[in-house]
């Protein structure tokens, strides 16, 4: 918004010229989102607590300690994150950029779905919420619309192709089926983050790390000079997504202030579905879908642990893990919650560095 208002004056005033730079606006978006989250955080948490009457319902079949330590904590903390992310993006991003609006569509739609799910849980006082089928239908519909929109904005030569890390000239051509692949990337990322969000701060930091990596990727891929030099498949316009991702980092840090153990608020599906969907949409826009699976490898492992557990239990009646997702397995083994969270953060940092290595910086 500020970019659109002040860009006509940028030629004549050096100060206004700052607003033309993605780097400046990205930093400003991060600080704006952080300020909004911190300033309004307590008020939003009080509002959430006012109608939740006991906070998030706790699974009776989950780790026993959760019934004591998590009971009464309000959920839907994703509202706090979106309250920082969306205004900061609208203020500092170039609103003429279609990629920004497509990613916001996924973020807000998945966030609304998560809010609906959380709302049913806290009002009906059970852990079921929206049915799994309904979730998938909504996610698929929104994801497909966003995928078609994003591919229409990309260069025709690569719009329907999947990039392979490290191999500049090798791309898999899915033709008209690519929007379906892109939809699955968004759905997968959204649900993977949702499964990982089970301990205080566990999902937040890996999301912020992934956002930082993809902020850099978006900036480099969207800049023709950098993309050519680093032998990346350039996608003009995606540099503006660095502003969105910087706002996400600021909002996430603000949320983490209140989510740090012992958490004053949980992210809930409102936040996890929205953030995962946002990362998936950015990965599709920047043509780095496979890199997301590397950078977000922690989310992949958590998801695979659930798939293995369900598959093996249905076939044999026995469990591979003491409990799934994987972080609950380590809880059952007696690991303290901070130990699990910090060790998983370390793994996420390592995977983020591995993901950065795919950029082939020379």
N, C-alpha and C positions, 0 to 999 in steps of 0.2 A: 504493500500500500504506500509506504513512504517512498519506495523506489519509483512507483508510478507517479506520485505527486511531484517529486523533486527532480526527476530526470530531465524535464524541459529546461531547468535552470543550471544543469550541471556543466554546460559548456562555458558559462560565464563566471561561475563561482567555484573556486578551488575546493571550498568546504563541502559544497553540494556534490562535487565530483566523487567524494568518498562513497556516496550511496550507490554508485555504479558498480562498485567492486563486491563480488560475491563473498570474498574473505571478510570484509568489514561487516557486511550484513549478516553473515553467519555468526560471527562473534556477538553482534548485537542481538540476534535472535536467541542465542544461548542465554545471554544475561537477562534478557526480557522474560523468557520462559522461567528461568530460575527465580527471578524476583517475584513473578506472579504466584508461582507455586509456594514459595516461602511465606509471602505476605498473606495469601488467602488460605494457606494450608489448614490452620487451626479452625477457621470458620467453616471450611468445607467438611472437616472431620466432625465438628459439632453437629452440622446439618445431617450428615450421614448417620451419626449415632442417634439423632432425634427420632428417626422413624424405623430403625432396625431392631429395637427392642431385644437386645441380647447379642447383637453382632452377627457375624457369619456363623451359620450352622456348622458344627464340627462333625465329621464322619465318625460314627461310633465304631467302625471297623478299622479306623486309622491308628496311628501310633498313640499309645495310651497317654503320653505326656501332653498331647495336643488338647485333650479335654480339660486340662488344668491351665496350661500356659496360653492357649489361643482363645479360650472361651470369653465372649464379651467384646472382642475386638471387632470394630466395624469393618465391612468390606466395601467394595465399589470405589476403592481409592484411585482407580483409573480415571475417575472424574477429575481428580486433582491434577493428574498428568495432562489430560486433554485440555483442562482449563488454562494450562500454561502453554502447551504446544500449539494449539490452534490460533489463539490471538497473536502469538509471537510470529508464527508463519505468515499470517495475513498482514501483519504490520511490515515485515521486512522482506518478504519474497516478492518477486516480480509476478504479479497476478495475471499477467498475459501469458504465462507459461503453462501449457496444458499438462505437463508432467506433474506440476505441483497440485493441480486440481484433481488429477486422477488418483494420486497417492492419498490426498485428503479424503476423497470419496471412500476408498478402502478403509482408511483409518477410522473415520467417523461411523461408517456403516457397521464395521465389525465391532466398534466400541458400543454402538447402540444395541447390537445383538447381545453383547456381553452384559450391558446394563439391564436388558430385559431378563436375561438369565439370572443375574444377581438379585434383581428385584423379586422374582418369583421365589427364590431361595429364602430371602429374608422375610418376605411377607407370609409365605406358607410354612416357614420354619422347617424346611427339609433340604436335603442336599441334591435334589433332582433338577430343579429349574427347567429350562427349555429342553425338549426332547432332543436326543442326538440327531435324529433324522431332520428335524426342523433346522437345527444349527447348520448342518451340512448343506441343506437346500439354500438357505439364505447366503451362506458363505460362497457357495458355488455360483449363485446368480450374480452377486456383487462382483465376485472375482472375474467372472467371464466378461461382464460389462467393462470393468476396468482394463482387462487384458486386451480387449478389442480396441479400446480407446488408446491405450499405450502404444500398441503396435501401429496404429494409424499415425502416431507422432514420430515414429522412428524411421530412419532411412530405409527405403524400400528393399535395398539389397540385403539387409540383415533382420528385417522386422519379424520374419517367421522362422528365424534360425536360433539355435541354442549354441552359445559360445562354449568352447572347451578350454579350461585353464591351461596356461603355458603354450597353447597352440594357437597362434594368431590367425593363421589362415585356415584353420579347421573348424567348421561349424556344422552342426547337424540341422538339416532342413526338414522341418515338420510341416511345411506348407500351411494350409488352412487349419491344420490341427494345432498349430502353436498356441493360439489363445486358450485352448483346453489345458495344455502343458503349463502355461503361465498361471491359469486359474488354480491348478493343483499346487503350484509353488506357493501362492498366497495362502491357500487353505492349509497346506502343510505347515508353513511357518507359523501361522496363527495358532493352530492347535498344538504345535510343539512347544511354543512359549507358554501356552495355557497349562500343559502338563507339567512343565518345569516349575511353575509358580506354586510351590508348596511349603516353602520355608521363608522366614523373614529375609528379604533382600536377595534371595537365591536367583530369581529370574531377572531382577532389575539390572544388576551390574553386567551380566552377559549381554543383555539387550543394548546397554549403553556402549559396550565395547564394539558390538556389531554395528551400531549406528555410527561410531567414530570411523571404523574401517570403511563403511559404505559412504560416509560423508566425503572421505578422501577419494574413493573410487568415482563417485558422482562428479566431483570437481575435475578430476583428471580426464575422465571419459568425455565430459561435456566441453572440454577445452581442446580445440583442434590441434594446437601446437604441442601441448603435453601428450595428448593421445598418440600423435604421430611419433613423437620422440620415444615414448615408452612402448611403442608397438601395441597399443590397445585399440580395440574396435570403438571408434568414436561415435558417440550419440549426441549430436548437437542439442542443447537445451537442458540436459540432465544436470549441469553444474548448479542449477538453481535448487536442486534437491538437497544440496549441501546446507542451504539455509534451513530447510525443513528438518533435516537430521540434527543440525546444531540446536534447533529449538527443542527437539526430542531429548537431546542430551541434557539441556538445561532443565526441562520439565522433569526428567528422570532423576536428576540430582536433587531437585527440590522434593520430589516424592520420597527418595531414599532417606532424606533427613527425618521424615516421620515414620518410615518403614524400618529403620534400623532397629535391631533387637533391643528391648522388646518392642515390637511394632505397635504403633498407635493406630495404624490402619493397614488393611490388606489391599493389594492391587485388585483382586477379584477378576472375574472374566471381563469386566469393563475395560481394564487395562491390558491384560494379557492377550486377549483376542485382537485388540486394536493395535498394539505394538508389534505383535507377530505379523499381522496383516500388512502393516506399514513397511516392515523390513522386506517382506515378500514382494510387495509392489515396487519398491526401490530396486530390488535385485532384478526384477523383470525389466524395468525401465533402463537400467544401466547395462543390460545383457551380461550380468554376472550371477545367474541363477545358481550354478554349481558352486561358485565361490561362497554363496550364502550357506550352503550345506557344510562347508569347511569352517567358516567363521562361526557359524551357529552349531558347530558339531556337538556341543553340550546338549542343545535342544534335541538334536537327532538321536543321541544316545538315550536320553530320557524317554523319547517316543518309542524307540526300538525296544527298550526294556519292557514297556507296557505290551507291545505287540507280542513279544516272546512269551511273556507271562500268560497272556490270555490264550495264545495258540497252544502252548504246552499244557496248560491246565485243562483245556477242553479235550485234548487228545489223551492225556494220561491221568488227569485228576491230581497231579502233583504240581508244585510251584518251583520255578527256577530260582526266583528271588523270594526273600522273606516277605517282601511287599513291593509293589510297583506303584509309581515310577521309582527309579533307581535310588533317589535320595531317601525315600522311605525305607529301603532295604538297609541302608547304613544306619538309619535311626534305630531300626529293630536290632541291629548288631551292637548297639550301645554307644555309637558315636554321638558326641554332643552336637547340638544344632549349629553353633558357630564354627565348629570344626568342619562339618560337612559343607557349609556355605562358603567358607574361605577356601577350602581345597577345590571346590567346584569353580570358584572364581579364578583360581590359578590355572586350572585346565582351560577355562574360557579365554584367559589372556594368551596362553600358548597357542590355542587354535586361531585367535585373532592375528597373531604374528605369522602363523602358517598361511592364513588367508592373504595377508599382505604380500607374501612372497610370490603369489601368483601374478602380481602386477609386472613382473619381469623388469624391475627398475635396473638400469644398467649404468 
